[in-house]
Amino acid sequence: MADRSGDQWDRRVASGLAFLRRRLSGQYEVDEFGFDQELTGAIFHPLLRLLYRDWFRTEVTGLEHVPTDGAGLVVGNHSGTVALDALILSAALHDQHPARRYLRLLGADLVFRMPVVSELARKTGGTVACNLDAERLLGNGELVGVFPEGFKGIGKLYSDRYKLQRFGRGGFVSAALRTGTPIVPVAIVGGEEIYPMLADIKPLARLLKLPYFPVTPTFPLLGPLGMVPLPSKWLIEFCPPIPTAHLTDSADDPLVVFNLADQVRETIQQTLHQLLERRPDPFGP
């Protein structure tokens, strides 16, 4: 047993040294968007795994609705004051999907104007939430993740938890229609409780050029400790895909786009209600 343990440790050390050698020598690949698959799999996902599996005790259902290969547009509700839900969804999907698929997240412009955050977002497969980039990714057969509520979703008060905000102009629908990509709605329960937002100090937000400045039970009262997320119980459910291949000629039809966006929004909202009934205690086992 000791020899077997020693061999395993030796393999891990050798693998780690090989990884460092490749990084230092530049012998690794990134795609046209800056996605570094090796770094994401070796560094970022293991860190997120500690959160979604051990801290949030996340249960994922409906993975059979996520395409095994080819393009797919995953559309979810957004919440949590800090957008951890996007990262948790990405890591849990990759770990538990049979094809180990990477979710290419679309983020707000603000994300890509922040020096360190922008680099991390690019390295983990993210890009700006615009139709051009979305269509390029979908055209390449990627699995793309979008949160149409944007800052309205993550910046809402705790009293409005699990109430979906407006979905904007439905740009995500147009991208799906133009590429004939199926839309997979996903409902995420748990994110609303990690940083319960009690108030928004708007003057301070304007001063700092932020969409909001949150006041939670622990922040800013506890300073940096207030950034530790509360250990809520998470449930993630992927819903049956909505096909769009028969609607490719309607990508510029506002009525078709609106109706499809509304269908996606209603599907997510109803699924949230069902998940909340399954999870009566936000901090239960």
Protein Blocks (a to p, Z undefined) as FASTA:
>chain_A
ZZmmmmmmmmmmmmmmmmmmmmmnopacddfkopafklmmmmmmmmmmmmmmmmnopace
hklmpcfbdcdddddddehhiakklmmmmmmmmmmpmnlpacdddddfklmmgmklmmmm
mmnopacddfklmmmmmmnopacdddfklmmlmmpcfklgoiacdehjolmmmmmmmnop
acdddddehjlmmmccfbdcfklmmmnopabdcddfkbcklmmmlmpccfdddddddddd
ddfklmmmmmmgmklmmmmmmmmmmmmmmmmmmmmmmmmblkbZZ
